[in-house]
Amino acid sequence: MRTQIKIYTILALFSIFLALLVYMYSGEKQYKGEIKNYEIFVKSSSKLVQLQHKWSDKSEDKKLLKKIKSRFKPSSSVQKGNLQILDFNNLTKNNLNRIGKMLLNSDLTIKVIDLKKQNDKISLHVEVQI
Amino acid sequence: MSFFSGHKKQTIFITKDFHKKLTEKCDLILSPEFYWTRKVSLNVNFSYEVKKMASSIFEGILPAGSFEYKVFTLFKNEYIIIAYDIQKIKLELESMGMDMSKVDKIYTLQSEFLKDEISLHVNEKFGVATVDGVVVYLPLKFLESSNSLENILEDKRLSSSYIYSYQFQKISVKPTELNLIIWIFLLLNVVAVLNVVKLEKNRNFLEEQKIAFIKENSLPATSFQIKSMQGELLEVNKSQTDLRESIFYIYKFKLGKRESFKMIKFEKNALSYTIKLDNKLRENEFKKYLLKKPTSSINIERKL
């Protein structure tokens, strides 16, 4: 009887071991798939993160707008929703070049630019998304 | 009974007077002459607790030998304990001329008629009967019934409480070797369980990393949302980059002293401008310059 109990114990332990092996094999396979999916996810998301950093991170934009406003004193500065509207009248050519370079070299999302020259007077209307 | 042939294995009741030869595979039921039986009343709930005390219960009663015990619950707190030495039983059966290779399983009479009140004759002199819960082998004069045990055994369905099985005896492995195999499998199972735990931990860690990455970069939860957001931002990226490239390109055109841009306007993805040029030749030069401009998503309208 003792032999019988021991043999049954061995059979039970062997069955448990087999079940664990099967579970480990399928789990390992699943885990490898999950790692691959994670890598694909990180890779595709990194592009989004990069774009978000460039076009959606508004903290740098706000700093730049503050700089432009303090340096070139716009004749009007209005915020409408998520739009910052700036109007500059009687701009000198030099200031226009500076503002232009600052705007175009930045990551500001420019919605509208309206530049007019009348009787040697330069006016600039800019709408940027913030 | 063989499932396919429908042939029932014979069950033979064995006393110490048995002298027939076994011709085919059969199960044996031993008479109480081969083992010791005790009925006890103990205030315990489980038979395994009784089994632990079995050797002390039989102390001073059993002869020298390697005894094993089986405990049967009769009623609540009432147990029947059987003590047997399977090696001695086998030797005895062999000395009676029995071919042990023809014996499949060995049972005790007690286990097969545990809760039955029986009174059956075995041969012309002896019979078996239940006396106060214990099945005993006794002279016929103490019995009233004329039923034969042999007839009952023909249709008797045997229990799983056998004390010997040929199948298990065939396995010629020493008990110490069996113990070793048990320990090896236990160890293997422990290693496997640890691996499973480690695997689960790794999977959880990966999931946590994904959640942390999503949280850190304020990403949407699904890849569909990520794709849609990425599409939108790629459009913004293209239009904003093209706008800048277009303005820089037209500004690179060298203007004369009296030439100038009168107006530049960008709205709704369209760039328009008015330029004042000296003459037709200059206008043609400017047109040619614009034709060399790389393709862009910005619509350019011009007034000369």
Interface residues (C-beta under 8 A of the other chain):
Chain A: M1 R2 T3 Q4 K6 I7 T9 I10 L13 F14 I16 F17 L20 L21 Y23 M24 G27 E28 Q30 Y31 E34 I35 Y38 F41 V42 S44 S45 K47 L48 V49 L51 Q52 K54 W55 S56 G100 L104 D107 T109 I110 K111 V112 I113 D114 L115 K116 K117
Chain B: E68 K70 I86 I163 Y164 S165 F168 Q169 I171 P175 L178 N179 I181 I182 F185 L186 L188 N189 A192 V193 N195 V196 L199 E200 N202 R203 L206 Q209 K210 F213 N217 S218 L219 S223 I226 K227 M229 Q230 L233 L234 V236 N237 Q240 L243 R244 I247 F248 S260 F261 K262 M263 I264 K265 F266 E267
